[in-house]
Amino acid sequence: MNQPCETRLRVRYAETDRMGVVYYANYLVWMEVGRVELCKSLGFSYRDMEVDDSVQLAVAESYCRYKSPARFDDEVIVKTWVDEANPRVVVFGYEMRLAESDRVLASGHTRHIVVNSAMQTVRLPKKYYPLLGIPDPTA
């Protein structure tokens, strides 16, 4: 596992439901925000990977365990890391906490398969191996 990346965000009113708590699907959006920021912290842009290298990380599985509610205007810390990776699959881990009290709001993971623009599975270009902690089999 590499160094986790922390991203801070503030809960918008539109992200809450009738009960006044963050609607569950928004946690998946926050995971995506954390994932994009993690990639930047590792030295590459998610967008550039798609444009320059013609590969995408397609979500094959998502999991989120909800532990405590967040509410409008709460500051949330999304901690993101690479949980496991190989040339064809990358799994990101997440933990979301309330900044004020450090209370865990939710945790989870997303599993991504590496695909090309035609959505065919491909191998990740080798330049991403060290950034994602994938051992180079030719080394």
C-alpha positions in Angstrom: 0.0 0.0 0.0 1.2 3.5 -0.8 0.9 6.7 1.2 -2.8 7.6 1.7 -4.0 10.9 0.3 -6.4 13.1 2.3 -8.9 15.3 0.5 -11.2 17.7 2.4 -14.7 18.7 1.2 -17.7 20.4 2.7 -21.1 18.8 2.6 -23.4 20.8 0.3 -27.1 21.1 1.0 -27.9 19.4 -2.3 -26.0 16.3 -1.0 -28.5 15.7 1.9 -31.8 13.9 1.9 -35.1 14.6 3.5 -33.7 13.4 6.8 -31.0 16.0 6.7 -28.1 13.5 6.3 -25.9 12.9 3.3 -27.6 10.7 0.7 -25.8 7.4 0.5 -24.8 7.6 -3.2 -22.8 10.8 -2.5 -20.2 8.8 -0.7 -19.4 7.1 -4.0 -19.0 10.5 -5.6 -16.6 11.5 -2.7 -14.7 8.3 -3.3 -14.2 9.4 -6.9 -13.0 12.8 -5.8 -10.5 11.1 -3.5 -9.3 8.8 -6.2 -8.6 11.6 -8.6 -6.7 13.5 -5.9 -4.7 10.3 -5.0 -3.6 9.9 -8.6 -2.4 13.5 -8.7 -0.5 12.9 -5.5 1.1 9.8 -7.0 2.4 11.9 -9.9 -0.2 11.4 -12.7 -3.4 12.8 -13.9 -6.4 10.5 -14.3 -7.4 12.5 -17.4 -3.9 12.3 -18.9 -3.9 8.6 -18.5 -7.1 8.4 -20.5 -6.0 10.9 -23.2 -2.3 10.2 -23.5 -2.2 6.4 -22.8 -5.7 5.4 -24.1 -6.5 3.5 -20.9 -9.3 3.9 -18.4 -10.0 2.4 -15.0 -13.5 1.2 -15.2 -15.4 0.5 -12.0 -16.2 -3.2 -11.7 -17.2 -3.2 -8.1 -17.9 -0.7 -5.4 -18.5 -1.2 -1.7 -19.4 1.3 1.1 -20.0 0.5 4.7 -21.9 3.4 6.4 -21.1 4.0 10.1 -22.3 7.5 11.0 -24.2 10.3 9.2 -22.7 13.5 7.8 -24.9 16.6 7.6 -25.0 19.8 5.7 -21.9 22.0 6.1 -19.9 19.3 7.8 -16.2 19.2 6.7 -15.3 15.6 5.6 -11.9 14.1 5.1 -11.7 11.5 2.4 -8.7 9.2 2.9 -7.8 7.3 -0.3 -5.1 4.7 -1.0 -4.2 1.9 -3.4 -5.2 -1.2 -1.6 -3.9 -3.7 -4.2 -2.9 -3.4 -7.9 -1.7 -5.5 -10.7 -1.4 -4.8 -14.5 -5.1 -5.5 -15.1 -6.9 -4.5 -11.8 -6.5 -1.7 -9.3 -8.4 -1.6 -6.0 -8.7 1.7 -4.1 -9.5 1.9 -0.4 -11.4 4.7 1.3 -12.2 6.0 4.7 -14.4 9.1 5.2 -14.2 10.9 8.6 -15.8 14.0 10.1 -13.0 16.6 10.3 -14.2 18.1 13.5 -14.3 15.0 15.6 -12.4 12.4 13.5 -15.5 10.2 13.7 -15.6 7.6 10.9 -18.5 8.2 8.6 -18.0 5.4 6.1 -15.3 3.1 4.6 -15.1 1.1 1.4 -13.3 0.2 -1.8 -13.7 0.3 -5.5 -12.3 -2.4 -7.9 -11.3 -1.1 -11.3 -10.4 -3.1 -14.4 -8.0 -1.5 -17.0 -9.8 -1.0 -20.3 -9.2 0.8 -23.6 -11.6 3.2 -25.3 -13.5 0.2 -26.8 -14.0 -1.1 -23.2 -11.8 -4.1 -23.9 -9.5 -5.3 -21.0 -5.9 -4.3 -21.5 -2.7 -4.1 -19.4 -1.8 -0.9 -17.6 1.2 0.8 -19.3 4.4 0.0 -17.3 5.1 3.6 -16.4 2.2 3.3 -13.9 3.6 0.3 -12.1 5.9 2.1 -9.7 3.3 4.8 -9.1 0.7 2.2 -8.1 3.0 -0.2 -6.3 3.0 -2.9 -9.0 6.2 -5.0 -9.2 7.7 -5.0 -12.7 8.0 -8.7 -13.7 10.8 -7.9 -16.1 13.0 -6.3 -13.4 
